[in-house]
Amino acid sequence: MSEKPQENTTHFGFRQIPAEEKVRHVADVFHSVAGKYDLMNDLMSGGVHRLWKRITIERSGVRPGQVVLDIAGGTGDLTRKFSRLVGPTGKVVLADINDSMLKVGRDKLINSGTAGNVEYIQANAEALPFADNTFDVITIAFGLRNVTDKDAALRSMQRVLKPGGKLMVLEFSKTQKHSTD
């Protein structure tokens, strides 16, 4: 029998914790794995995450001059590819709530020669620090599961997405049906 969530709690792994503690727990995990994150993703997904990211890039329809937000962008895999697609007249914002992941991503991108059209912003997906209707495309790859208030994050993403823009969410988790009973 599964544990029923109590008010003001959220999931963290396979247990319920007070909602206000999730950000700290997630931060602790990502601070500890930032340097090994890419290898961990390869091992945990059997490399499938790379295929999904390639499909995301292809289906994004990103063109030169556009503005892209890569939320929970971590080590910058999508950011690097989007940077090439938007070119010198476009911009990609790599956003992550975790400063350790953001630093690893920035260093990795700079070392690969990607830097001129990329900005790095430490931000919580639940309250994105951008003006309304800013981005042509927003991605969040394997990061929505770590957000405490997913509805707030999706509203925040919708707010900063331009009309007709694309929000692309990659996740391994399954959706849950909610009954109205």
Backbone as a ProteinNet text record, in pm:
[ID]
protein_1_A
[PRIMARY]
MSEKPQENTTHFGFRQIPAEEKVRHVADVFHSVAGKYDLMNDLMSGGVHRLWKRITIERSGVRPGQVVLDIAGGTGDLTRKFSRLVGPTGKVVLADINDSMLKVGRDKLINSGTAGNVEYIQANAEALPFADNTFDVITIAFGLRNVTDKDAALRSMQRVLKPGGKLMVLEFSKTQKHSTD
[TERTIARY]
84.4	0	89.3	58.7	144.4	106.4	207.9	189.5	112.7	2.6	-79.1	-13.6	6.9	70.2	-16.6	47.5	-22.6	-13.5	-98.6	-93.7	45.2	89.1	219	336.9	316.7	428.2	441.6	555.7	580	669.3	681.8	765.6	912.4	997.8	1141.7	1187.4	1214.6	1242.3	1116	1125.7	1011.6	949	971.9	913.3	854.4	771.8	710.4	791.3	813.5	886.2	809.3	834.1	771.8	811.2	713.8	737.2	850.1	858.2	960.8	1102.3	1117.3	1249.9	1299.4	1209.9	1248.9	1361.9	1354.2	1458.5	1595	1603.6	1731.3	1778.7	1686.3	1723.7	1773.3	1701.2	1741.8	1876.7	1893.4	2020.9	2136.6	2117.1	2223.1	2263.5	2165.1	2194.1	2274.7	2230	2296.6	2430.8	2448.8	2581.9	2680.5	2634.2	2724.7	2755	2667.4	2687.8	2721.9	2729	2744.3	2856.6	2971.4	3085.4	3071.1	2981.1	2962.1	2824.9	2752.1	2612.7	2594.9	2676.4	2661.7	2682.3	2783.5	2808.6	2691.1	2640	2525.3	2404.4	2377.3	2264.2	2282	2403.6	2429.4	2403	2452	2434.6	2288.5	2220.8	2083.2	1984.5	2011.7	1916.8	1963.3	2079.6	2133.1	2162	2185.8	2214.6	2090.7	1972	1848.4	1826.5	1874.1	1854	1916.5	2024.6	2089.4	2001	1936.1	1843.4	1726.3	1669.2	1555.6	1596.2	1715.7	1761.5	1780	1831.4	1847.6	1711.3	1614	1478.3	1418.6	1443.8	1395.2	1450	1579.1	1642.1	1575.8	1558.5	1500.3	1357.3	1278.6	1136.7	1113.4	1216.4	1199.4	1170.6	1223.5	1205.6	1282.4	1382.5	1459.9	1532.8	1525.2	1585	1678.2	1763.3	1852	1772.4	1828.3	1769.3	1668.7	1632.3	1533.5	1597.1	1508.8	1550.8	1498.3	1589.7	1557.8	1593.9	1509	1534.9	1549.4	1662.1	1689.7	1686.9	1569.9	1551.1	1605.8	1666.2	1730.3	1832.6	1896.3	1986.5	2116.8	2144	2258.6	2385.7	2432.7	2563.5	2560.2	2444.3	2437.8	2429.6	2390.4	2381.6	2289.6	2167.5	2073.9	2117.2	2167.1	2210.9	2314.3	2411.8	2518.1	2458.6	2365.6	2306.2	2216	2136.9	2051.8	2135.9	2249.7	2337.3	2379.4	2413.1	2452.1	2334	2213.9	2095.9	2051	2054.6	2007.4	2111.3	2236.8	2343.1	2372	2452.2	2497.2	2386.5	2276.3	2166.3	2063	2078.2	1985.8	2049.3	1974.3	2024.9	1967.8	2050.7	2007.5	2037.5	1939	1958.4	1961.8	2075.4	2089.1	2052.6	1941.1	1894.1	1894.1	1939.4	1936.4	1926.3	1854	1839.5	1966.8	2047.8	2165.1	2291.7	2360.3	2479.1	2592.6	2602.9	2708.4	2686.3	2562.5	2531.7	2553.6	2513.9	2529.9	2677.9	2762.8	2906.8	2966.3	2925.2	2973.9	2930.7	2803	2753.2	2827.4	2848.3	2919.4	3061.5	3132.4	3269.3	3273	3181.1	3175.8	3148.5	3055	3022.1	3137.1	3197.7	3311.6	3425.8	3453.4	3560.5	3532.4	3404.1	3368.5	3359.9	3387.1	3381.8	3243.9	3151.8	3016.1	3008	2985.7	2975.1	2910.7	2934.5	2894.9	2748.1	2660	2517	2443.6	2518.3	2459.7	2469.4	2358.3	2355.8	2332	2384.4	2371.2	2296.6	2183.7	2100.2	2064.1	2092.9	2046.3	1901.9	1809.8	1667.7	1586.7	1479.8	1383	1273.4	1244.4	1143.6	1006	981.5	850.8	830.5	936.1	927.2	1037.2	1023.1	1126.9	1143.2	1267.8	1294.9	1305	1207.9	1209.4	1076.7	1079.2	957.5	862.2	736.8	635.3	672.9	635.7	649.5	791.7	889.8	1030.8	1086.4	1045.1	1113.8	1031	1101.5	1039	1024	1121.9	1121.8	1173.5	1108	1153.9	1163.9	1277.3	1293.2	1320.6	1275.2	1313.7	1331.4	1456	1489.4	1524.4	1438.9	1458.9	1475.7	1405.3	1413.5	1279.4	1170.1	1039	1012	1063.4	1042.1	1103.4	1201	1267.3	1203.5	1104.3	1035.6	930.7	924.6	829	686.5	659.6	524.9	524.8	494.9	499.8	400.9	281.5	183	235.9	299.3	356.3	465.8	548.1	655.4	597.7	496.2	436.2	368.5	305.1	247	356.9	468.4	579.8	637.4	650.3	699.9	603.1	474.6	374.5	380.1	400.8	406.6	521.6	638.3	755.5	766.8	680.7	680	600.1	654.9	584.6	460.6	356.5	240.8	286.9	241.7	282.7	416.4	480.8	608.6	590.3	700.8	697.2	757.8	688.2	742.1	764	887.6	922.2	972.9	899.1	930.1	973	1093.7	1141.5	1143.7	1085.6	1084.7	1080	1137	1125.8	1004.7	957.7	849.6	717.9	626	493.9	398.9	301.6	200.4	104.9	43.7	-54.2	-191.1	-287.5	-425.9	-479.3	-551.9	-614.2	-764.2	-826.3	-972	-1036.8	-1157.5	-1232.1	-1324.5	-1312.6	-1396.9	-1360.5
-117.1	0	123.9	219.6	337.4	439.5	515.6	618.3	734.5	774.6	884.5	1016.8	1106.8	1234.5	1316.7	1380.2	1470.3	1610.2	1700.4	1837.5	1895.5	1979.5	2046.3	1949.8	1834	1742.8	1720.5	1669.9	1637.8	1515.1	1457.7	1339.4	1378.1	1294	1302.7	1158.6	1112.6	970.9	892.6	799.5	714.7	748.8	870.2	907.9	1047.4	1077.3	1208.8	1292.1	1417.2	1509.4	1641.2	1724	1857	1932.5	1995.3	2062.6	2164.4	2236.2	2340.8	2283.3	2151.9	2090.1	2035.5	2025.1	1959.3	2032	2162.5	2237	2207.4	2203.7	2175.9	2034.3	1936.9	1797.3	1780.7	1839.5	1830.4	1898.4	2015.2	2087.3	2003.5	1939.5	1855.8	1744.7	1680.6	1572.4	1626	1736.1	1785.7	1851.4	1910.1	1959.9	1843	1728.7	1614.5	1541.2	1551.9	1475.8	1561.9	1693.1	1783.4	1741.2	1707.5	1671.6	1539.3	1453.4	1320.4	1306.1	1416.2	1410.7	1345.5	1382.9	1327.1	1176.1	1128.7	985.2	915	974.3	915.4	904.4	1007.7	1003.1	890.9	875.2	766.8	631.3	612.2	483.6	456.4	558.4	537.8	521	583.7	576	480.7	422.2	337.6	418.3	547.6	635.7	688.8	644.3	685.4	836.3	898.3	1043	1119.7	1068.6	1136.5	1132.6	1019.7	1007.1	1102.6	1106.1	1195.2	1341.2	1376.2	1513.9	1547.4	1453.3	1476.1	1496	1415.1	1429.3	1564	1604.8	1734.6	1847.7	1843.9	1946.1	1947.4	1829.6	1820.5	1872.9	1840.4	1879.3	2021.3	2081.2	2215.4	2319.7	2299.3	2396.8	2526.1	2522.3	2643.1	2692	2825	2889	3002.6	3047.1	3160.3	3280.5	3346.1	3465.7	3443.8	3320.1	3293.8	3296.1	3299.8	3303.1	3176.3	3099.6	2968.8	2968.4	2906.1	2886.7	2738.4	2699.1	2560.1	2552.6	2517.1	2510.6	2378.6	2382.2	2263.9	2211.8	2305.2	2273.6	2209.8	2211.3	2139.9	2158.2	2051.9	2053.1	2105.4	2151.2	2225.6	2147.5	2020.9	1943.2	2009.5	2042.6	2106.5	2249.3	2319.9	2458.3	2467	2377.6	2378.8	2364.9	2273.5	2251.4	2367.5	2417.9	2533.4	2655.8	2672.7	2786.2	2789.9	2675.1	2667.7	2701.8	2653.7	2676.2	2822.5	2889.4	3028.9	3124.2	3082.4	3161.8	3290.3	3375.6	3497.4	3600.2	3590.6	3685.9	3635.5	3510.8	3454.3	3447.1	3389	3377	3251.1	3186.4	3072.2	3104.5	3081.6	3100	2961.8	2930.6	2808.2	2844.4	2789.9	2818.2	2690.8	2701.9	2588.6	2644.9	2576.6	2621.3	2595.4	2502.5	2457.9	2522.6	2600.1	2671	2577.1	2461.2	2365.8	2313.1	2278.8	2230.7	2342.5	2462	2575.8	2602	2591.7	2611.3	2503	2377.1	2267.7	2292	2330.7	2359	2473.2	2582.2	2698.5	2658.5	2589	2548.1	2456	2362	2267.6	2341.2	2436.7	2510.5	2601.4	2669.4	2756.2	2672.6	2557.3	2469.3	2414.2	2404.1	2353.2	2465.3	2589.8	2701.8	2764.6	2722.3	2778	2881.5	3004.4	3104.2	3234.3	3277.1	3410.3	3443	3348	3376	3302.5	3265.4	3192.2	3276.6	3282.4	3344.5	3234.6	3255.8	3158.7	3225.7	3167.6	3226.5	3119.5	3147.6	3058.7	3096.8	3003.4	3035.5	2913.2	2939.2	2837.7	2836	2719.7	2707.2	2754.7	2754.4	2795.5	2947	3021.9	3169.6	3222.3	3201.6	3239.7	3391.7	3439.3	3583.4	3652.2	3624.2	3679.7	3749.3	3842	3913.3	3817.7	3852.4	3775.9	3770	3659.5	3643.9	3667.5	3608.4	3629.3	3522.4	3396.8	3285	3220.2	3184.4	3112	2964.4	2908.9	2767.8	2757.9	2671.6	2640.5	2489.6	2443.6	2300.7	2280.5	2167.1	2120.5	1969.4	1927.5	1787.5	1718.6	1630	1547.7	1633	1743.9	1833.8	1860.4	1840.2	1869.8	1783.3	1662.2	1572.1	1626.2	1715.7	1771.7	1900.4	1949.2	2072.4	2040.2	2123	2099.9	2124.8	2240.1	2275.8	2278.9	2164.5	2151.1	2244.2	2261.4	2351.8	2494.6	2538.9	2674.4	2687	2584.2	2587.4	2594.2	2515.2	2517.1	2651.4	2710.8	2845.3	2948.1	2936.4	3028.5	3014.5	2891.3	2867.1	2923.6	2901.2	2952.6	3105.4	3168.7	3314.5	3370.1	3306.4	3359.5	3309.1	3215.1	3161.7	3254.5	3286.3	3370.9	3297.4	3372.4	3308.3	3229	3105.6	3019	2950.3	2977.1	2913.7	2768.5	2699.5	2557.6	2535.2	2457.6	2406.9	2258.3	2213.6	2073.6	2016.5	1915.8	1854.3	1710.5	1676.5	1538.9	1481.3	1364	1295.8	1146.6	1074	929.1	884.4	969.1	930.9	917	844.3	825.9	928.3	967.7	1058	980.4	1050.2	988	1042.5	954	997.7	1045.2	1154.1	1207.7	1195.1	1134.7	1121.5	1245	1269.9	1384.5	1343	1218.7	1169.5	1228.7
0	0	0	-87.9	-96	10.4	49.4	150.8	89.8	153.9	103.8	142.9	42.6	75.9	169.7	265.8	355.3	297	347.9	301.1	323.6	229.6	236.8	234	172.6	150.2	0.2	-37.5	-177	-182.2	-300.3	-314.9	-327.6	-276.6	-297.7	-304	-424.3	-442.1	-414	-321.6	-290.1	-156	-109.2	18.9	12.3	109.6	121.7	220	184.5	272.2	277.1	376.7	376.7	250.4	185.6	57.6	65.3	176.4	187.7	194.6	215.2	222.9	88.9	-11	-135.8	-207.6	-216.9	-288	-227.4	-94.8	-28.6	-58.4	-51.9	-79.3	-223.7	-317.6	-457.9	-477.9	-416.6	-428.8	-377.3	-261.5	-205.8	-301.5	-362.9	-457.9	-575.4	-635.4	-755.4	-726.8	-608.5	-573	-569	-518.9	-502.2	-632.8	-733.4	-857.3	-978.2	-962.8	-1076.9	-1171.9	-1119.2	-1202.6	-1275	-1227.6	-1287.8	-1352.7	-1367	-1410.1	-1547.2	-1645.7	-1780.6	-1781.2	-1711.3	-1702	-1633.6	-1527.4	-1456.5	-1549	-1628.1	-1721.2	-1822.4	-1873.7	-1968.6	-1905.5	-1783.1	-1716.3	-1680	-1624.9	-1579.3	-1694.7	-1808.2	-1919.3	-2028.8	-2011.5	-2117.7	-2243.7	-2226.8	-2340	-2411.6	-2369.4	-2435.7	-2425.5	-2316.6	-2301.3	-2416.6	-2473.2	-2586.6	-2711.4	-2734.1	-2846.6	-2829	-2709.1	-2683.3	-2701.3	-2658.6	-2675	-2822.7	-2900.4	-3044	-3110.5	-3072.6	-3126.4	-3085.1	-2961.9	-2913.5	-2998.2	-3026.9	-3110.5	-3248.5	-3306.9	-3441	-3443.8	-3342.8	-3340.5	-3288.3	-3235	-3178	-3284.9	-3403.7	-3510.3	-3486.9	-3398.5	-3367.2	-3492.6	-3510.7	-3628.5	-3586.5	-3677.8	-3647.1	-3596.7	-3495.2	-3440.1	-3328.3	-3302.8	-3199	-3059.3	-2958.2	-2819	-2751.6	-2690.4	-2632.7	-2484.6	-2403.6	-2261.4	-2234.4	-2178.4	-2141.2	-1988.6	-1932.8	-1787.1	-1735.2	-1618.1	-1559.9	-1660.8	-1728.2	-1838	-1796.4	-1666.9	-1612.7	-1690.1	-1751.1	-1814.8	-1958.8	-2005	-2129.8	-2259.3	-2256.2	-2380.3	-2482.5	-2439.8	-2531	-2563.3	-2465.3	-2485.4	-2597	-2597	-2698.6	-2838.5	-2854.3	-2987	-3026.8	-2931.2	-2961	-2995.4	-2929.6	-2955.8	-3102.3	-3155.8	-3297.4	-3387.8	-3350.9	-3435.1	-3436.4	-3322.1	-3318.2	-3376.4	-3379.7	-3439.4	-3363.7	-3422.9	-3354.6	-3330.2	-3403.5	-3382.8	-3282.1	-3237.8	-3140	-3003	-2911	-2774.1	-2710.4	-2628.6	-2548.7	-2403.4	-2317.9	-2175.2	-2110.4	-2049.1	-1970.4	-1827.3	-1779.4	-1644.4	-1562.6	-1439.9	-1348.2	-1207.2	-1121.8	-983.6	-903.5	-951.9	-878.2	-933.3	-850.9	-898.6	-936.6	-872.7	-910.5	-1051.8	-1083.1	-1217.9	-1320.2	-1286.3	-1375.9	-1405.4	-1303.6	-1323	-1411.6	-1390.8	-1475.6	-1619.7	-1638.6	-1773.1	-1839.6	-1765.5	-1821.2	-1861.8	-1773.5	-1805.2	-1926.9	-1931.9	-2043.4	-2174.9	-2172.5	-2294.1	-2337.1	-2244.5	-2277.2	-2334.2	-2273	-2321.5	-2460.6	-2498	-2631.1	-2734.9	-2691.8	-2784	-2796.9	-2713.3	-2714.5	-2603.9	-2639.1	-2532.5	-2576.9	-2699.4	-2742.6	-2731.4	-2754	-2752.6	-2638.9	-2535.2	-2422.1	-2295.6	-2222.9	-2090.6	-1987.9	-1867	-1758.4	-1644.1	-1604.8	-1501.3	-1398.4	-1271	-1165.3	-1136.2	-1159.9	-1148.4	-1108.8	-1035.3	-997.1	-1103.3	-1158.4	-1264.1	-1218.7	-1089.4	-1037.3	-1044	-1056.8	-1060.6	-1151.6	-1280.5	-1375.6	-1380.6	-1375.4	-1367.7	-1504.7	-1589.3	-1724.2	-1752.6	-1847.3	-1887.2	-1959.9	-1957.4	-2030.8	-2178.6	-2243.1	-2388.4	-2438.9	-2371.2	-2406.4	-2499.7	-2483.7	-2548.7	-2659.6	-2768.5	-2879.2	-2846.2	-2774.9	-2735.9	-2593.2	-2514.8	-2379.4	-2368.3	-2312.9	-2286	-2137.8	-2088	-1955.6	-1969.5	-1966.3	-1990.6	-1859	-1817.6	-1697.8	-1572.7	-1568.2	-1454	-1387.5	-1459.9	-1402.6	-1279.8	-1278.6	-1163.9	-1035.7	-1048.4	-930.2	-880.4	-951.2	-914.2	-807.7	-704.4	-596.6	-643	-702.1	-746.9	-899.5	-959.2	-1104.6	-1173.8	-1115	-1174.9	-1179.9	-1071.7	-1068.7	-1174.8	-1189.2	-1289.1	-1430.2	-1457.2	-1591	-1620	-1519.6	-1537.5	-1565.2	-1494.3	-1513.2	-1654.1	-1699.8	-1835.6	-1939	-1917.4	-2011.3	-2018.3	-1905.2	-1898.9	-1983.5	-1978.9	-2050.1	-2193.6	-2231.8	-2367.9	-2458.5	-2573.9	-2670.3	-2721.9	-2759.9	-2823.6	-2946.2	-2956.6	-3067.1	-3044.5	-2929.5	-2898.5	-2858.8	-2839	-2803	-2665.8	-2583.9	-2458.2	-2477.4	-2454.5	-2474.4	-2342.5	-2290.4	-2161.4	-2186.3	-2140.8	-2150.3	-2010.3	-1993.8	-1863.8	-1884.1	-1789.7	-1786.7	-1707	-1618.2	-1527.9	-1603.4	-1543.3	-1600.9	-1541.6	-1622.9	-1571.1	-1482.2	-1389.7	-1301	-1332.1	-1332.8	-1352.5	-1220.1	-1224.7	-1103.9	-1119.4	-1021.6	-1028.2	-969	-1010.7	-959.6	-846.2	-802.6	-691.5	-560.4
[MASK]
+++++++++++++++++++++++++++++++++++++++++++++++++++++++++++++++++++++++++++++++++++++++++++++++++++++++++++++++++++++++++++++++++++++++++++++++++++++++++++++++++++++++++++++++++++++

